[in-house]
Amino acid sequence: MKASVIIPTYNEGDNIEQLVGEILTLSPPLDVIIVDDNSPDGTGDLADALAAEHPGRMHVVHRPAKLGLGTAHVAGFKLALEQGADLILSMDADFSHHPRYIPSMLKKSREAHLVIGSRYVRGGGTRFCGWKRRLLSWGANAFAKLVLGLPARDCTAGFRCYHRAVLLSINLDDIFSNGYSFLIEMIYRTKRRGWRVGEVPIIFEDRRHGTSKISRREIFAAQYTVLRLAMWRLWRGGTRIKE
């Protein structure tokens, strides 16, 4: 089965070369799709150079500005689907999601349609994260899981592996959320369509280089997304969404 890895980037020049190198050494082979939001630090140019070194296995999507995590995922998903990928992974570019977990996610995908690299299942955890960030993450996950009944312990994780059929069943252009709240809406829509969700343990490490993209605005957006989807859920009477 053909698998592609989507990596949204913004000012990840310190990380991208090593990350791509480690992904491309994995077995079975994977393709890499970088979606760069016109990074001022030249991440897009570095990605182009890497793509030239690995023709056919690496592709770069250049966007004109910082347009958000959600739309970056959608752009990557669409290209991966167009190229015939059967499994589409997403991950951060800063090594908080380590490529060493990808083989276990691919293995889990034999029994689950969406696989999440999870901090909150047995064997998972965090490293080098301050207590405030850990508390914030735990609270956001507990809130989303409680209010929306999501079938995962790590609802806000961006380290994922989707079956092609999952993404084709979702109207990607209809997703309202952007930023990190996009991740909550994606798992919500996956659940509503009856797809199986599984998790594998990972150790989430705080970024090695660069600056965190999480802001207070992102936190409020995620809370708003949970409440909006909860109201939609009540209005639709709990039935599955039909496209």
N, C-alpha and C positions, 0 to 999 in steps of 0.2 A: 504494500500500500504506500502511495506517495504521501509524504508528510512535509509540511512547510511550517516554519517558525516566523511569526510576526513580531517585530520588535519596533515599537514606536520610540523615536529619539528626539531629544531636544537638549543640546549641549552635553553630549555624552562622548566627546572626543577622547577622554581619558580611558574609556572602558570598551568602546565598540570593537577595536581591533582584536583584543584578547578574547572578548566574548564570542565574536564570530568564529575565530580560530578554533575555540573549544567546541562549538556546536558542529562545525564541519568535520571534526574528527570522530564524531559519534557514529555508532552503528546501531540500527540501519541508517544509511545516509539521509540527511534532511536538506531541504532547500531553506534559504533564509530570505526574508523580505524585510528590509528596513524602510520604515515610514518616517521621514525626517521633516520636521516643521521649520525649515530654513534656519537651522542652528547657527547662531553667530560665531560659535567656536570652530566651525568648519567640519562638524560631524558628517554632513552630507557629502562633502568632498572626500573624506576618508572612506565613507561607504562606497562611493563610486570607484575609488581605487581598489577596494577589496572586491567589488563586483567584477572589475576587469581581471583580477587575479583568479577568480573562480567563475568563469563564464558558464551560464546555464544553471548554476547552483545558488547564485545570489542575485537579488534584484533590489532596486532602490526606487522608492516613490518619493519625489520631492514635492513638498507643499509650500505655498508662498509665505506662510506665517504660522505662528503658534495657534493652531485651530482646535486643540483639545484632544485628550486621550481617547475619548469615545469615537470620534470621527477618524482618528488615526487607525484604530482597530478596524473600523468598517472598511477603510481604504485597503488595508492589508488583507482582510477577509475576501474582499471582492477579487483582488488580484490572485490570491491563492486558489479560489474557486475557479476563476477563469483559466488558470494553469493546470487544473485537473487534480488538485490536492484532495486526498481522501481524508486526511487528518490535518487539522489546522491548530497549531499551538500558538499561544501568546505568552510573552514574558517581558519583564522590565530589562532595561539595558545596563543596569548598574550593579549587577551581580548579587542583588538581593534575592533573585531567583537564579540558582546555580544550574548550569547545563547538566550536571551530573545526575539530576533527578529526571531528566527527560526519558531515559529508557524505562523507568518504572511507570511513568505516566502513559507511555505508549503501550506497555503491557496491560495496564489497568483498562485501557480503552477497548480491550477485547470484550469487556463485560459492562462497560458504562459508556454512554453516548457523550457525556461531558465529564472530564476528569479534572479535578482541582488539586494543585499542589498546596497542601494545607498545613498551616501552623498549629491547628487545634485538634488534630487527631493524634492518637497514641504514636509516639516517635517523632512528632513534629515539635516545633518551638521557634524561638527567636534568639538572635545573638547580636550583641552590640547595640541594642535598642534601649533608649531611656525608658524609665517607668511611665512617664507621661504618654509616650507614643504607644507603649504596650497597652496601657489602660484605655486609651482612645480607640485603638483597634479592637480590643475585646468588647468594649461598649457598643461600637458601631455594628459589629457582627451579631451581638446578642439582640440588639434592637431590630435589625433587619430580619433575623431568623424568627424572633417572637412575633413581630407584626405581620410578616408575609408568609410565615410557615415554610421557609426555604429549606430544601433537603440537603443542606451542607453546613458544616461547622465554620468554615472559612468563606463567608459569602462575599467578602471584599477582595479576595485574592485575585491578582491578575495573571497568575501562572496557571494556564489552563490548556486543555486539549479537547477540541471539539471535533465530533464527527461531521463530515461534509453535510450529511442529511439534516443535522441540527441547524446549521447556518442557513441552509436552503429553505427550511421551514419557517424561518423568522424573516419578516420584512425589515431588513437592516436599515432601510431609509426611513422607517417609521419610528425608530427609537428616539425618544425625546431627550433622554439623558446624555450628558457629555461628561468629561472628566471621570473621576473614580466612581461616581454614581452609575455610570454606564455599566460597570461590572455587576452591580446589584440588579439592574434591569435585565441584563442578559441571562442571569441565572433564573430570575423570576419567569421570563418568557420561556426558557428551556423547560422549567418545571411545568408550566401551564400547558405545554404541548405533550406532556407525558413522557419525555425522554428520561432515561436513567442517569443519575448523577452519582459519581464516585469521587473519592478523595484518596490521595497518597500523602504520607508525611514528608514534609520538608523542614529544613532549618532556614528560616528567613533571616538573612544577615543585613544589617544596615549598610547602606551604600559605601563602597570603598573610596570612590572619588566623586567630586561634583557636589551639587546642592539638591536637597530634597525638593520635589515638586508639590508636595502636599501643603495646602494652605487652609486657613480658616474658612475661606469661601467654599472650598471643596467639601469640607465637613458639613456645612449647612446645606449644600447642594445634595449630598447623600441623604441627609435627614429628610429633606423635602421629597426626594425621589421615593423613599420608603413610604411616606405618608400618601403621596400621590398614587402609588401603585396599590396601596391598601384600600383607598377609596374606589379605585377602579375595580379591584377584586370584589368589593362589596356590591358595587353597582352591577357587575356582570354575574353576580350570584354564584361565584366560585366555579363557573363552567370554564372549560378550556377555550382558549382563544382560537377562532377559526379565521384563517387568512382568506 
